[in-house]
Amino acid sequence: MDTFYNTQELTLEQKIALLDDSLAVCFHWWVDILDCSISFRREQIEMTFEEIKQKITNKAHYVVIDRKFYMRDEPKHFEVGFCTMTDIEYFLFILVEDKKMYSILEKYGLQPMKY
């Protein structure tokens, strides 16, 4: 089962810095869009990191997930990102290898969520 980390205590500035730090060490990232007036399916789009960062607000839903299942050609990794939670939704996905993620978790004091 995947492990979700609590990002709720982070300030907006810390969340943006977390995304920047994750992007700096990632092995892959992308942006999806969901515009339900066109389709009920997310579509991958071309967007620069600076463009997607312009869509960041306190309303967005942020995630840091230790993925337990992943594609065979991918290293074991964490998924870091956010969803804008707007009428037209944008999703940022950043994939970071485990060995590069632990220092980021420590830097931001991120702990697994308790259910």
C-alpha positions, -999 to +999 in steps of 0.1 A: +000+000+000+013+035-008+023+058+020+010+094+019+029+121+037+012+150+055+018+184+037-010+203+055+013+220+080+035+235+053+031+271+043+024+279+006+061+291+003+073+258+017+051+238-007+065+257-036+100+251-023+092+214-019+082+213-056+113+231-066+136+208-046+118+177-060+121+189-096+158+195-091+164+158-084+136+141-103+139+115-131+106+125-147+078+151-145+048+161-164+015+181-163-020+168-170-052+189-176-088+179-169-114+201-186-147+183-181-164+206-206-143+187-232-136+153-217-138+135-184-103+122-189-070+138-179-047+146-208-010+152-207+000+187-219+031+206-227+037+232-200+068+246-185+075+242-148+073+280-144+039+280-161+024+253-138+039+271-108+018+302-117-013+280-110-003+272-074-026+285-047-035+276-011-067+260-025-046+234-044-043+198-031-006+188-026+007+152-023+039+134-014+034+097-019+058+068-014+047+046-043+049+009-036+038-002-071+054+013-102+062+004-138+090-021-143+112+003-162+110+029-134+131+030-102+114+028-068+101+063-062+080+090-046+054+110-064+053+147-055+028+171-070-005+190-068-039+194-083-053+230-087-088+221-076-103+246-101-129+244-128-102+234-153-079+213-132-041+210-137-021+182-122+017+182-116+035+149-112+071+148-101+088+114-097+118+112-074+139+081-066+137+070-030+174+076-023+170+113-034+137+119-016+147+111+020+167+144+025+137+163+011+114+146+036+137+155+064+142+191+052+104+197+054+097+175+084+073+154+064+058+124+082+035+096+070-002+104+075-019+084+103-053+070+096 
